[in-house]
Amino acid sequence: MVEVSALLRRHERMRSQRETDVDTTWRECFDYTFPLRANGLSQAISTITGQQHKQAEMLDSTAADAASILAANIMGGLTPSNSLWFAIDVGNETNDERRWLDDSAKLLWENIHMANFDAEGYECCLDIVPAGMFALYVDEDRENGGFAFQQWPLAQCYFASTKADGSIDIVHRCYKLTAEQAQTEFGEDKLPEPITKALQDGKYSEEFEFLHVIEPRRTSVVNPRLSKNLPVASYHIAMCTKSVVRESGYHEMPVIVPRWLRVSGSIYAVGPMYAALPDVRQINQLKALELANADIAVGGMWIGVDDGILNPRNLRLGARKVVIAADTDNLKALETGADFALSDAMVTKLQESIRRTLMADILPAVDGPTKTAFEYSARIDQARKVRAPVFGRLQAEYLGPLVVRCFGLALRAGVFSPPPPSLGDRNYSVRYVSPLARAQKLDEVNAIQGVIQAAAGYAEADPAVMDEIDFSEAVKLTAQGLGAPGTILRSPQDVAKRRQAKAEAQQQAQQQQMAAQAQQVGMDAAAERSAVA
């Protein structure tokens, strides 16, 4: 039996830890990029209207624009919808095993993108740029079939770990449901008395708070039949009565929580926006000064002498107004001393710095001198190689758990065709073939091609040098580095058979040629003897 009081005590500790570690930083990073996504983080501004005012108060949109570009690049670089971005391996696969694994990976990829992953995945990428984290809930769609993805707002989520490496395996989510929604979600029999009373009184829209706890179960059963015995526990607690309204479980951790850069000594993280904060603060202050001076430059600044006729304190300048003064020198324009050229130069430098920090400057300017497709491709590949080490953590904490969760759901639902019996007791691993993963191996591919080209040059002086290269292995490594499907390469058995068939055909052709030559020699000899006779 679950101890609700223990869960609530830990929830309070998790809430306090997040508020201490990152809440203030997250709120400021969101305020300069996507203020609406910070709803719930701020104690002073906790309404959508308040966040809209924050959006209106932003004086420069460079950070928001760069953050959107980075989020799109993360989405396109890790999980593109137009190309397969992962493969499944078991090691030393036969041709039949490789074909089943590739077919299953392609079917799984299609099902992921046929669901709402592309929409929710981009929402998650928008969170990781300012906050360095996101929470993606993955489950099956029990109404329509397939997968169901849901991005959980970070303001609702609290995280913890039971592992020494600090990987997140405990997630608490605070959320609200109306009385009517709670009845639909949990059933009338499971509802606590306050919600039942609200329904009886016709208060269907009255909201109630709930806490969803997901954590590893201390004791689980092998091949369980009941969800309460699954390895990952799930509890929905009604906060109005501190009682459990649903207890269930999952085969795998259903919430994917990757991190960009961990805060030292904390379970939480910060995003690339944290590094850009100094420049973002400065550019907003500079814009404020620029706007203040622009007001003076447009409306003008004047100096007036109180001579008994002209009273500067009551003077209002404007179109078609008559100013009474004893002397024209008593009222004149005053130079402001503002330098808008310097301001523009400083703003431009800060904008470039923000875009560079948020990795949004990968493409050359449209009106610049470099416009060829090769230059664009080279710049994109270079940018991907620069980002690849940073995104290595996302592969481990995002793509790996995502594929494992989706593969488990699909396998239990019978989506795949029956696997070869030889795969029954073998563990599988996920190999990433996304654009960013290929960028990490691009140097290896370039090195292989460079060695082959250099060897071809040396072969002009000594043809035997080409024997030093194992071209079969070079082709395999190049195909892996470029992300080509494994099915385009033949198995070692097929290669051996083809080589043997070619050798036999070549030997037969040689024998036929020798026989033809012998026959021709005989015919020539007979012709000579006939000529002598």
KOLKOLPA-728631 format. One line per field, with one value per residue (C-alpha): residue in one letter; x, z, y. Coordinates in Angstrom, 1 decimal, always signed. Layout:
% KOLKOLPA-728631
type = (A / ...) $
c1 = (X / ...) $
c3 = (Z / ...) $
c2 = (Y / ...) $
This chain:
% KOLKOLPA-728631
type = (M / V / E / V / S / A / L / L / R / R / H / E / R / M / R / S / Q / R / E / T / D / V / D / T / T / W / R / E / C / F / D / Y / T / F / P / L / R / A / N / G / L / S / Q / A / I / S / T / I / T / G / Q / Q / H / K / Q / A / E / M / L / D / S / T / A / A / D / A / A / S / I / L / A / A / N / I / M / G / G / L / T / P / S / N / S / L / W / F / A / I / D / V / G / N / E / T / N / D / E / R / R / W / L / D / D / S / A / K / L / L / W / E / N / I / H / M / A / N / F / D / A / E / G / Y / E / C / C / L / D / I / V / P / A / G / M / F / A / L / Y / V / D / E / D / R / E / N / G / G / F / A / F / Q / Q / W / P / L / A / Q / C / Y / F / A / S / T / K / A / D / G / S / I / D / I / V / H / R / C / Y / K / L / T / A / E / Q / A / Q / T / E / F / G / E / D / K / L / P / E / P / I / T / K / A / L / Q / D / G / K / Y / S / E / E / F / E / F / L / H / V / I / E / P / R / R / T / S / V / V / N / P / R / L / S / K / N / L / P / V / A / S / Y / H / I / A / M / C / T / K / S / V / V / R / E / S / G / Y / H / E / M / P / V / I / V / P / R / W / L / R / V / S / G / S / I / Y / A / V / G / P / M / Y / A / A / L / P / D / V / R / Q / I / N / Q / L / K / A / L / E / L / A / N / A / D / I / A / V / G / G / M / W / I / G / V / D / D / G / I / L / N / P / R / N / L / R / L / G / A / R / K / V / V / I / A / A / D / T / D / N / L / K / A / L / E / T / G / A / D / F / A / L / S / D / A / M / V / T / K / L / Q / E / S / I / R / R / T / L / M / A / D / I / L / P / A / V / D / G / P / T / K / T / A / F / E / Y / S / A / R / I / D / Q / A / R / K / V / R / A / P / V / F / G / R / L / Q / A / E / Y / L / G / P / L / V / V / R / C / F / G / L / A / L / R / A / G / V / F / S / P / P / P / P / S / L / G / D / R / N / Y / S / V / R / Y / V / S / P / L / A / R / A / Q / K / L / D / E / V / N / A / I / Q / G / V / I / Q / A / A / A / G / Y / A / E / A / D / P / A / V / M / D / E / I / D / F / S / E / A / V / K / L / T / A / Q / G / L / G / A / P / G / T / I / L / R / S / P / Q / D / V / A / K / R / R / Q / A / K / A / E / A / Q / Q / Q / A / Q / Q / Q / Q / M / A / A / Q / A / Q / Q / V / G / M / D / A / A / A / E / R / S / A / V / A) $
c1 = (+0.0 / +1.4 / +2.2 / +0.7 / +2.2 / +5.7 / +5.1 / +3.8 / +6.8 / +9.2 / +7.1 / +7.6 / +11.4 / +11.5 / +9.5 / +11.8 / +14.9 / +13.7 / +12.7 / +16.2 / +18.2 / +16.7 / +13.3 / +14.7 / +17.1 / +14.4 / +12.0 / +14.4 / +15.5 / +11.8 / +11.0 / +13.5 / +12.4 / +9.0 / +7.3 / +4.0 / +5.9 / +6.9 / +3.3 / +3.4 / +7.1 / +6.8 / +5.3 / +4.6 / +3.3 / +1.4 / -1.3 / -1.3 / -2.3 / +0.8 / +3.0 / +1.5 / +2.5 / +6.1 / +6.0 / +4.9 / +7.7 / +10.5 / +12.4 / +14.4 / +13.4 / +16.8 / +16.9 / +13.4 / +14.2 / +17.5 / +15.9 / +13.2 / +15.9 / +17.9 / +14.8 / +14.0 / +17.6 / +17.5 / +14.3 / +15.5 / +19.0 / +17.9 / +14.4 / +13.7 / +10.3 / +11.6 / +14.3 / +14.9 / +17.0 / +17.6 / +18.4 / +18.2 / +21.2 / +21.9 / +25.4 / +26.6 / +23.2 / +22.4 / +20.8 / +17.3 / +17.9 / +19.2 / +16.2 / +13.7 / +15.5 / +15.6 / +11.9 / +10.9 / +12.9 / +11.3 / +7.8 / +8.5 / +9.7 / +6.6 / +4.3 / +6.1 / +5.7 / +2.2 / +1.2 / +1.5 / +5.3 / +6.3 / +4.0 / +4.9 / +8.5 / +8.9 / +7.2 / +9.8 / +12.7 / +11.3 / +11.6 / +15.1 / +16.6 / +15.7 / +15.5 / +17.8 / +15.2 / +11.8 / +9.4 / +7.8 / +5.2 / +4.9 / +2.0 / -0.3 / -3.5 / -6.1 / -8.9 / -7.5 / -4.5 / -0.9 / +1.3 / +0.3 / +2.9 / +2.3 / +4.7 / +4.3 / +5.0 / +8.1 / +6.3 / +4.2 / +7.0 / +9.5 / +12.3 / +14.5 / +16.8 / +17.4 / +20.5 / +24.1 / +24.7 / +21.8 / +19.7 / +16.1 / +13.7 / +11.3 / +8.8 / +6.1 / +3.5 / +1.0 / -2.1 / -5.7 / -8.9 / -12.5 / -14.9 / -16.4 / -13.0 / -12.0 / -15.2 / -14.3 / -10.7 / -11.0 / -14.6 / -17.3 / -16.5 / -12.9 / -13.6 / -13.2 / -16.1 / -15.4 / -15.4 / -18.5 / -20.3 / -19.3 / -20.8 / -24.0 / -24.2 / -23.8 / -20.4 / -18.9 / -16.3 / -14.8 / -11.1 / -9.3 / -5.6 / -4.0 / -0.5 / +0.9 / +3.8 / +6.0 / +8.8 / +10.6 / +8.8 / +10.9 / +9.6 / +8.2 / +7.0 / +8.5 / +6.0 / +3.2 / -0.4 / -1.5 / -0.3 / +0.3 / +3.2 / +5.0 / +8.6 / +7.5 / +4.8 / +2.2 / +0.0 / -2.6 / -3.3 / -6.3 / -4.8 / -8.1 / -8.2 / -4.6 / -5.9 / -4.9 / -7.5 / -5.6 / -2.6 / -1.1 / +2.3 / +4.4 / +6.9 / +9.3 / +9.8 / +7.1 / +8.5 / +11.6 / +13.6 / +16.8 / +19.1 / +21.4 / +23.8 / +23.4 / +23.7 / +26.5 / +25.2 / +21.6 / +19.3 / +18.2 / +19.8 / +20.1 / +19.9 / +22.0 / +20.0 / +21.7 / +25.0 / +23.4 / +21.7 / +24.4 / +24.2 / +20.3 / +20.1 / +22.5 / +20.8 / +17.4 / +18.9 / +20.5 / +17.2 / +15.5 / +18.0 / +17.7 / +14.0 / +14.2 / +16.7 / +14.5 / +11.6 / +13.8 / +15.2 / +11.7 / +10.0 / +13.0 / +14.5 / +14.1 / +15.5 / +13.4 / +14.1 / +11.6 / +11.5 / +8.1 / +6.4 / +7.5 / +6.9 / +8.6 / +6.8 / +3.5 / +4.7 / +3.3 / +4.9 / +3.0 / +1.7 / -0.2 / +0.6 / +1.7 / +4.5 / +4.6 / +8.1 / +9.9 / +12.9 / +13.3 / +16.5 / +14.4 / +13.3 / +15.6 / +16.3 / +18.9 / +21.2 / +20.8 / +24.3 / +22.8 / +24.9 / +22.6 / +25.4 / +27.2 / +24.0 / +23.3 / +26.9 / +26.6 / +23.2 / +24.5 / +27.4 / +25.2 / +22.7 / +25.5 / +26.8 / +23.4 / +22.9 / +26.3 / +25.7 / +22.4 / +23.9 / +21.5 / +24.1 / +24.9 / +23.8 / +25.6 / +23.6 / +21.3 / +22.8 / +26.4 / +29.1 / +28.6 / +25.5 / +26.4 / +24.6 / +28.0 / +28.8 / +25.5 / +25.9 / +29.4 / +28.4 / +25.5 / +27.8 / +30.4 / +27.7 / +26.4 / +29.9 / +30.3 / +27.0 / +27.5 / +29.4 / +26.7 / +23.9 / +25.6 / +24.0 / +20.6 / +21.1 / +21.7 / +18.9 / +16.4 / +16.6 / +17.6 / +14.7 / +12.3 / +13.1 / +13.1 / +9.7 / +8.1 / +9.7 / +8.3 / +4.8 / +4.8 / +6.2 / +3.5 / +0.8 / +1.9 / +2.8 / +5.9 / +5.9 / +7.1 / +10.9 / +13.3 / +13.6 / +17.3 / +16.5 / +14.4 / +17.0 / +19.3 / +19.6 / +19.2 / +20.9 / +19.9 / +22.1 / +21.5 / +21.5 / +20.1 / +21.9 / +23.7 / +24.8 / +26.1 / +27.9 / +29.8 / +31.1 / +31.6 / +35.3 / +35.8 / +34.2 / +36.3 / +39.4 / +38.6 / +38.0 / +41.2 / +43.2 / +41.7 / +42.4 / +46.0 / +46.6 / +45.2 / +47.9 / +50.7 / +49.4 / +50.6 / +54.2 / +53.5 / +50.2 / +50.9 / +50.1 / +46.3 / +46.7 / +47.2 / +43.5 / +40.6 / +38.0 / +35.2 / +35.7 / +36.0 / +32.7 / +31.0 / +32.4 / +31.4 / +27.9 / +27.5 / +29.0 / +26.6 / +23.6 / +22.8 / +20.3 / +22.0 / +20.1 / +22.1 / +25.2 / +25.2 / +26.0 / +29.5 / +28.0 / +26.4 / +29.6 / +31.6 / +29.1 / +29.2 / +33.0 / +33.1 / +30.6 / +32.7 / +35.9 / +34.2 / +32.8 / +36.2 / +37.9 / +35.4 / +35.9 / +39.6 / +39.2 / +36.9 / +39.4 / +42.3 / +40.2 / +39.3 / +43.0 / +44.0 / +41.3 / +42.5 / +46.1 / +45.0 / +43.0 / +46.0 / +48.3 / +45.9 / +45.7 / +49.5 / +49.7 / +47.1 / +48.9 / +52.2 / +50.5) $
c3 = (+0.0 / -1.0 / +1.7 / +0.4 / +3.2 / +2.2 / -1.4 / -0.4 / +1.9 / -1.0 / -3.3 / -1.0 / -1.0 / -4.8 / -5.1 / -2.7 / -4.6 / -7.9 / -6.6 / -5.1 / -8.0 / -11.2 / -11.0 / -11.0 / -13.9 / -15.9 / -15.4 / -16.7 / -19.7 / -20.6 / -20.1 / -22.8 / -25.3 / -24.8 / -21.8 / -22.3 / -21.6 / -18.2 / -16.9 / -13.4 / -12.7 / -11.4 / -8.1 / -9.0 / -12.5 / -12.6 / -15.2 / -18.9 / -19.0 / -16.9 / -19.3 / -22.3 / -20.7 / -20.4 / -24.1 / -24.9 / -22.7 / -24.7 / -26.6 / -28.8 / -30.4 / -31.4 / -28.6 / -29.3 / -33.0 / -32.4 / -29.9 / -32.4 / -35.0 / -32.6 / -31.5 / -35.2 / -35.8 / -32.8 / -34.1 / -37.7 / -36.6 / -34.1 / -35.2 / -38.8 / -40.1 / -43.7 / -43.1 / -40.8 / -37.8 / -35.9 / -36.6 / -34.4 / -34.0 / -32.1 / -33.4 / -35.9 / -37.6 / -40.3 / -43.5 / -42.4 / -38.9 / -40.5 / -42.8 / -39.9 / -37.8 / -40.6 / -41.4 / -37.8 / -37.3 / -40.4 / -39.2 / -35.8 / -37.3 / -39.4 / -36.5 / -34.4 / -37.0 / -37.9 / -34.3 / -32.9 / -32.2 / -34.7 / -32.9 / -29.4 / -30.1 / -31.4 / -28.2 / -26.2 / -28.2 / -27.5 / -23.8 / -23.8 / -25.4 / -22.4 / -19.6 / -20.7 / -20.0 / -21.2 / -20.2 / -23.0 / -21.9 / -24.2 / -24.1 / -26.4 / -27.7 / -26.1 / -28.2 / -31.7 / -31.5 / -32.1 / -30.0 / -28.0 / -27.1 / -24.6 / -23.7 / -20.0 / -19.0 / -16.9 / -14.4 / -13.5 / -13.2 / -10.5 / -10.9 / -8.8 / -9.2 / -7.3 / -9.3 / -8.5 / -12.0 / -11.5 / -14.4 / -13.8 / -12.9 / -10.6 / -12.0 / -10.1 / -12.1 / -10.6 / -12.8 / -12.5 / -13.8 / -13.6 / -11.7 / -15.0 / -16.4 / -13.2 / -13.5 / -17.1 / -16.3 / -13.1 / -12.9 / -10.4 / -8.0 / -7.5 / -6.9 / -3.4 / -1.6 / -2.5 / -6.2 / -5.9 / -4.1 / -6.8 / -9.4 / -7.4 / -6.9 / -10.7 / -10.3 / -13.3 / -14.1 / -10.6 / -10.7 / -8.4 / -8.1 / -8.7 / -8.3 / -10.7 / -9.2 / -11.5 / -9.8 / -9.9 / -8.0 / -5.3 / -5.9 / -9.2 / -10.7 / -13.8 / -16.6 / -14.4 / -15.4 / -13.3 / -13.9 / -10.2 / -10.5 / -13.4 / -12.9 / -13.0 / -10.5 / -11.2 / -8.6 / -9.2 / -5.9 / -5.3 / -3.3 / -1.8 / +0.3 / -0.1 / -1.4 / -4.4 / -7.1 / -9.5 / -9.0 / -12.1 / -13.7 / -16.9 / -18.4 / -19.2 / -17.9 / -19.8 / -19.3 / -21.3 / -19.6 / -21.3 / -20.1 / -21.9 / -19.2 / -15.7 / -12.8 / -10.5 / -7.5 / -8.9 / -10.8 / -12.9 / -16.0 / -17.9 / -21.6 / -24.1 / -23.4 / -20.0 / -21.7 / -23.8 / -20.8 / -20.3 / -24.0 / -23.9 / -20.8 / -22.3 / -25.6 / -23.9 / -21.7 / -24.8 / -26.7 / -23.8 / -23.9 / -27.7 / -27.5 / -24.9 / -27.0 / -30.1 / -28.3 / -27.7 / -31.3 / -32.8 / -30.4 / -29.7 / -26.5 / -25.8 / -23.5 / -22.4 / -20.4 / -17.9 / -18.8 / -17.3 / -20.6 / -21.5 / -18.7 / -19.7 / -16.9 / -18.6 / -22.2 / -24.5 / -27.9 / -30.9 / -34.4 / -35.0 / -31.6 / -30.9 / -28.4 / -26.7 / -25.8 / -25.4 / -27.3 / -29.9 / -28.1 / -25.0 / -26.7 / -28.8 / -29.5 / -27.4 / -28.8 / -27.1 / -27.7 / -28.6 / -30.9 / -32.8 / -35.0 / -31.9 / -30.6 / -33.9 / -34.0 / -30.4 / -31.1 / -34.2 / -32.3 / -29.5 / -31.9 / -33.7 / -30.3 / -29.2 / -32.5 / -32.3 / -28.7 / -29.6 / -32.8 / -35.1 / -37.5 / -39.5 / -42.9 / -44.8 / -45.5 / -48.4 / -49.9 / -49.1 / -51.6 / -50.8 / -52.3 / -53.9 / -52.8 / -51.9 / -49.5 / -47.8 / -47.4 / -46.1 / -43.5 / -42.3 / -42.0 / -40.1 / -37.8 / -37.1 / -36.3 / -33.8 / -32.2 / -32.3 / -28.9 / -27.2 / -28.7 / -27.7 / -24.3 / -26.0 / -27.8 / -24.5 / -22.5 / -25.3 / -28.3 / -26.5 / -23.9 / -26.6 / -29.0 / -26.1 / -24.9 / -28.4 / -29.3 / -26.2 / -26.8 / -30.4 / -29.6 / -27.0 / -29.3 / -32.0 / -34.6 / -35.9 / -38.0 / -36.1 / -35.6 / -36.5 / -33.7 / -33.3 / -32.0 / -29.1 / -26.3 / -27.7 / -26.5 / -29.0 / -29.2 / -30.9 / -33.5 / -34.5 / -38.2 / -37.8 / -39.6 / -36.4 / -35.8 / -39.4 / -38.9 / -36.0 / -38.4 / -41.3 / -40.5 / -40.6 / -44.0 / -45.3 / -44.0 / -45.7 / -49.0 / -48.6 / -48.1 / -51.2 / -53.3 / -52.0 / -52.7 / -56.2 / -56.8 / -55.4 / -57.6 / -60.7 / -59.6 / -57.9 / -58.6 / -55.8 / -53.2 / -53.7 / -52.1 / -48.8 / -48.7 / -47.6 / -49.9 / -48.5 / -45.0 / -46.4 / -48.2 / -44.9 / -42.8 / -45.4 / -45.7 / -41.9 / -41.7 / -44.4 / -42.7 / -45.6 / -45.0 / -44.0 / -46.5 / -49.4 / -48.3 / -49.0 / -46.2 / -46.1 / -47.3 / -50.3 / -51.1 / -50.9 / -53.2 / -55.8 / -55.7 / -56.1 / -59.0 / -60.7 / -60.2 / -61.7 / -64.7 / -65.2 / -65.1 / -67.6 / -69.9 / -69.8 / -70.6 / -73.5 / -74.8 / -74.5 / -76.3 / -79.0 / -79.4 / -79.6 / -82.2 / -84.2 / -84.0 / -85.4 / -88.2 / -89.1 / -89.1 / -91.3 / -93.7 / -94.0 / -94.7 / -97.4 / -99.0 / -99.1 / -100.7) $
c2 = (+0.0 / +3.4 / +5.9 / +9.1 / +11.2 / +10.0 / +11.0 / +14.4 / +15.0 / +14.2 / +16.4 / +19.4 / +18.7 / +18.5 / +21.7 / +23.6 / +22.3 / +23.5 / +26.9 / +27.2 / +25.8 / +27.1 / +28.8 / +32.4 / +31.6 / +29.8 / +32.6 / +35.2 / +33.1 / +32.6 / +36.3 / +37.3 / +34.6 / +33.0 / +34.7 / +32.7 / +29.5 / +30.7 / +30.8 / +29.2 / +29.8 / +33.3 / +34.1 / +37.7 / +37.0 / +33.7 / +34.5 / +34.4 / +38.1 / +38.9 / +37.0 / +38.8 / +42.1 / +40.6 / +39.8 / +43.4 / +44.8 / +43.0 / +45.7 / +43.4 / +40.1 / +38.8 / +36.3 / +35.0 / +34.7 / +32.9 / +30.6 / +29.6 / +28.9 / +26.8 / +24.8 / +24.1 / +23.0 / +20.7 / +19.2 / +18.9 / +17.6 / +15.0 / +13.8 / +14.8 / +13.8 / +13.3 / +10.8 / +7.8 / +8.9 / +5.7 / +2.0 / -1.1 / -3.4 / -6.7 / -7.3 / -9.9 / -10.0 / -12.4 / -11.2 / -12.2 / -10.6 / -7.3 / -7.2 / -7.6 / -5.0 / -2.5 / -3.1 / -2.8 / +0.5 / +2.0 / +0.9 / +2.4 / +5.6 / +5.9 / +5.3 / +7.9 / +10.6 / +9.6 / +10.5 / +14.0 / +13.7 / +16.5 / +19.0 / +18.1 / +17.5 / +21.1 / +22.3 / +20.4 / +22.0 / +25.4 / +24.6 / +23.2 / +26.4 / +28.7 / +26.1 / +23.3 / +20.7 / +19.4 / +16.7 / +14.6 / +12.0 / +9.0 / +6.5 / +4.7 / +6.3 / +4.2 / +5.7 / +5.7 / +3.5 / +4.4 / +6.6 / +9.6 / +12.3 / +15.1 / +17.9 / +18.7 / +22.4 / +22.6 / +24.8 / +21.8 / +19.3 / +18.4 / +15.8 / +13.6 / +10.6 / +7.3 / +6.5 / +7.4 / +8.9 / +11.4 / +10.2 / +11.3 / +8.5 / +10.3 / +12.8 / +14.7 / +16.7 / +19.1 / +19.7 / +20.7 / +19.2 / +20.4 / +18.3 / +17.0 / +16.2 / +14.3 / +12.2 / +11.3 / +10.6 / +8.6 / +7.4 / +8.4 / +5.6 / +6.8 / +10.5 / +12.0 / +13.6 / +17.3 / +16.5 / +14.4 / +17.2 / +19.7 / +17.5 / +17.1 / +20.9 / +21.4 / +23.0 / +21.1 / +23.7 / +24.0 / +23.1 / +20.7 / +20.0 / +16.7 / +15.3 / +12.6 / +10.7 / +8.5 / +6.6 / +3.2 / +0.5 / -1.0 / -4.5 / -5.7 / -9.0 / -10.7 / -10.7 / -9.1 / -9.3 / -6.3 / -2.8 / -2.3 / -4.8 / -3.1 / -1.8 / +1.9 / +3.0 / +5.6 / +7.4 / +10.1 / +11.9 / +14.3 / +17.2 / +18.2 / +15.0 / +13.7 / +10.4 / +8.2 / +8.1 / +5.9 / +3.5 / +1.9 / +1.4 / +1.3 / -1.1 / +1.7 / +5.2 / +7.1 / +10.6 / +11.6 / +14.3 / +15.3 / +18.0 / +20.5 / +21.6 / +20.3 / +22.7 / +21.6 / +19.7 / +19.7 / +17.4 / +20.4 / +22.1 / +25.4 / +25.9 / +27.9 / +30.9 / +31.1 / +31.9 / +34.6 / +36.4 / +39.1 / +40.2 / +40.0 / +42.1 / +44.7 / +44.9 / +45.5 / +48.3 / +49.8 / +49.7 / +51.4 / +54.3 / +54.4 / +54.7 / +57.5 / +59.4 / +58.8 / +60.5 / +63.5 / +63.5 / +63.4 / +65.8 / +68.0 / +69.4 / +73.1 / +75.7 / +78.6 / +81.8 / +83.0 / +86.7 / +87.5 / +87.1 / +83.6 / +81.0 / +77.8 / +75.9 / +76.3 / +76.3 / +73.6 / +73.4 / +72.0 / +72.5 / +75.8 / +77.2 / +80.7 / +81.2 / +84.7 / +85.8 / +89.1 / +87.9 / +85.2 / +84.0 / +83.2 / +80.0 / +77.8 / +74.1 / +72.4 / +69.7 / +66.3 / +64.9 / +61.5 / +59.3 / +57.0 / +55.7 / +54.3 / +52.8 / +51.0 / +49.6 / +48.3 / +46.8 / +45.1 / +43.6 / +42.4 / +40.8 / +39.0 / +37.8 / +36.5 / +34.7 / +33.1 / +32.0 / +30.5 / +28.9 / +30.7 / +32.0 / +28.9 / +30.3 / +33.1 / +36.3 / +36.1 / +39.3 / +38.2 / +37.0 / +33.3 / +32.0 / +28.6 / +25.4 / +23.9 / +26.8 / +26.5 / +22.7 / +23.1 / +25.6 / +23.5 / +20.4 / +22.5 / +23.8 / +20.3 / +19.1 / +21.9 / +21.1 / +17.3 / +17.0 / +19.1 / +17.0 / +13.8 / +14.2 / +14.6 / +11.3 / +9.5 / +11.2 / +11.9 / +9.7 / +6.5 / +6.5 / +7.7 / +4.8 / +2.2 / +3.4 / +3.5 / +0.1 / -1.5 / -0.1 / -1.2 / -4.7 / -5.4 / -4.1 / -6.5 / -3.9 / -5.7 / -8.9 / -12.1 / -11.8 / -14.5 / -17.1 / -16.3 / -12.8 / -14.1 / -13.8 / -11.1 / -7.5 / -4.7 / -1.3 / +1.9 / +3.4 / +7.0 / +8.0 / +11.5 / +14.4 / +15.3 / +11.7 / +11.5 / +14.8 / +13.2 / +10.5 / +12.8 / +13.3 / +9.5 / +9.3 / +12.2 / +10.5 / +7.2 / +9.0 / +11.0 / +7.9 / +6.2 / +9.3 / +9.6 / +5.8 / +6.2 / +8.9 / +6.7 / +3.8 / +5.6 / +5.0 / +1.6 / -0.2 / -2.7 / +0.1 / -0.4 / -3.9 / -2.1 / -0.9 / -3.2 / -1.7 / -3.9 / -2.5 / +1.0 / +0.7 / -0.6 / +2.3 / +4.9 / +3.5 / +3.6 / +7.2 / +8.4 / +6.8 / +4.4 / +1.6 / -1.6 / -3.6 / -2.0 / -4.0 / -7.7 / -10.2 / -11.8 / -15.1 / -13.4 / -11.6 / -14.9 / -16.6 / -13.8 / -13.7 / -17.5 / -17.3 / -14.6 / -16.6 / -19.7 / -17.6 / -16.1 / -19.5 / -20.9 / -18.0 / -18.6 / -22.2 / -21.4 / -18.9 / -21.4 / -24.0 / -21.5 / -20.6 / -24.3 / -24.9 / -21.9 / -23.1 / -26.5 / -24.9 / -22.8 / -25.9 / -27.8 / -24.9 / -24.8 / -28.5 / -28.2 / -25.3 / -27.3 / -30.3) $
